[in-house]
Amino acid sequence: MNKFCFVFIIGVLISIQLFENVYAITYDINMPSGSSSPDAPYFWQNEKTGAASGDIAILVGDTIIWKNGGQVIHAVESGTVEDGADGIFGVTDLAPGEFYKFTFTEKGRYPYYCFIHPWMIGVVTVTEVGYKI
């Protein structure tokens, strides 16, 4: 391999490492007023799609911001109600008007819930870094 090819390949590899997150996006998931009631029509509102399921699909490097738009304290804990928090991300006392953000650096399926209001559940699905269309 000549010197030019070697330098070119090293440059490409460095560029991939430096710029793989250049298209990272931040998405909001809102906890609307009244979401603390198990009778609420929905508990989360995904600003990416408008869906009210609490589920969102993102890419590695993207960030989710959970915003408490209600009048009571909420929590955002990774894990499930059945198994409890798994410690990957979370905040236990998200006061009204506050937010919590987390950047996902690995692909996977990340369920989350509010341990104060355990009917509030959702899933963040993270896929490999790729082109956003």
Order of alpha helices (4+ residues) and beta strands (2+ residues): alpha-beta-beta-beta-beta-beta-beta-beta-beta-beta
